[in-house]
């Protein structure tokens, strides 16, 4: 694997941007260019995070050659540069249509690939839909903390661990784990520290929680994908749009037995309440399921008692950040710092742990158009999930639904029957 210097990484990302969004008769939209340069300015100050992105993109490339898949967790999907480098498959730009042939681009608000029937460009090529509207600013603190996590199959775990150790060989590294095949932290200590060693994760988590790190997680869902690919001869990354579309609409029947991140009693309860009818509805449901004190006696109360619509309730920290910014802009105020501060405190449960929201913030939110019911909702939240990871979960769920729909016999044998055997 060839490492790239930081300048080369930005050049590679820009080259990919031009490849996707620039043609003979079209130039990249200003929205795309401004997002790139905004991130470049910030990430240029975080060489370690850029090194992570380079490393993850190289690991993903090697894993793909071996028939393996890598799931990148956390906030990496909030970075457009991470997407351009191949460290994540999630494009965080606002939703847009683009032509892969003539490269014309049109931003479409909150559309998703499953909302409309496929369309043709004037050049004759099929128009693609991409972009998940994930603002970079709302995840800035997490990104600058220089921590990244990725998941691999159990079969690929040891090889991935060796690759991390080789990548960080010149650093002072402490490894924390509770077993040979358990989630492992590779914590990078300060330069003046020469300590190295292995520790148990339980009992030491708080001590090393704030250090930069790479977290490697063995994932049983990836084990299932490996078996399904072998049994069906159909690779997960070869699932076409039409197949995804059919699989997606199976969700509308609440056919989620065995589907990762969805097959549990909590999700089914939320599902029956909100009756999701679109991609964004299911994505929001995943956000509710992986947050703390967002749904139970909170969002469900806004829906049932105060008759708010689902689109009025944030399912992710990024949703909240965008909602506050939009209200500020309607008032002619441009203060992203305020939106970030409130979002960060809600996401961490600051208000819930400190007796509620302070009066200054409460009145500021009232003045830009939010009501007290919404403010009470924010005051009860203990943790809000990040949207990039929610999208990853939904992508995995759609892929699994594809196998369930098209290869039901193999799916039942590999996913359902083996899961039942492993249950106590």
C-alpha positions, 0 to 999 in steps of 0.5 A: 500500500502506497502512502500519500503525503498530505498535499497529494491527498488533497490533490487526489480528492480534488481530482476525484471531484473534477472527475465526478462533477466537471465535464467539457461543458460544465464546471462544478457547482459553487456549492460543491467547490465551497464545501471542498475548500471549507473542509480542506482549510480545516483538515489541513490542520489535522494531519493525523485525521488525513492520515486516517482517511488515507489509511482507511481508503487503502485498507478498503481497496485491499479488502475489496481485492480479497473479497472483503468489505469494510464498514466505516463508522462514526463521523467520517461520512460527514466529510466530503473529502473522505468520500472523494478519497474513498474512505467512505461511500457516503456523499455528505453533499446536499441531495442532488442529481447528476449525469455521469456522462456530461456531469451536469448537476442539479440540487434537489432539496431533500430527495433520495434515490428511492423517491422518484422513478429513474430519469434520463439526462438530455444527453441520453444517460441515466441521471444519478441521485446522491447526497445525504445533506450532512453538514461538516460543521455539526461533526467538527468536534468529533472529527478534530478529536482524531478518532475513527472506527471501522468494522471487518469480518472476523476472518479479516480481523487479524490481518486488519489489526496487523495493518493498523500496527504497521501503519502506526509503527512509529507512534507510541501506541497503547492497545486496549481489548477484552479478548482476541476477537473483540473491539480493539482500541489503538490509542495514540499517546503524546509524542513525549511518551514512549509507552507501549503496551496492551491493556483490557478495555473494560476498566481502562476505557475512561482513562484513554477515552480522549486520546486519538485512536483507531478502533477496529471492530469484528462484525458478525453482519459482515460474516453473514455477507461473506457467507451470502456472497459465497452461497449466491455468487452475488457480491454486495457491492454489485447490487444494482439500483433496481435491485436496491429499489425492490429491496427497499420497498419490501421495508414498507411491509415491515418485513424486517426479521433478520435485518441488521439494525432493524430487527428488534422490539424497540424498532418495531414499536417505533415502526408501528407508531410512525408507519414509515413510507419513505427512505427518510422516514426509515432513516429517521427511525434508525436515528431514534433507535440509536439515540438515548431519550429521543423517542421514548416519552419524547418524540413519540409525545410530540407526534401523538399529543402535539400532532407534530409531523415526523419531518418537524422532529430531528432524528439526528444531531445534523437534523437539529443543526440544520433546523436551527440554522434554517430558522436563523436564516429566516430571521436574517441571522447567520450565526452557525456558532449558536446552532453548533453550540446548541446541537453539541449540548443536546447531542451530549445530553448537557441540558438533560444532565443539568436540569434543563435548558438555560433561559438565554438559550431557551429565549433565543430559540423561542425568538427564532420560531421554536415553541416550548414543546420543542424546547422541552424535547431538546432538554430531555435528550441524553444522546443524539446519533450521527447521521452518517452512521445511520445512513451506513446502517440503512445501506447495510439493511437494504443490502441484506433485504436484497438477499432476503428478497432474491435469495430467500433460501440462502438467507434463511439458512445463513441469517435466520437459522444460524441466528436462532442456533446461537441464541441462548 
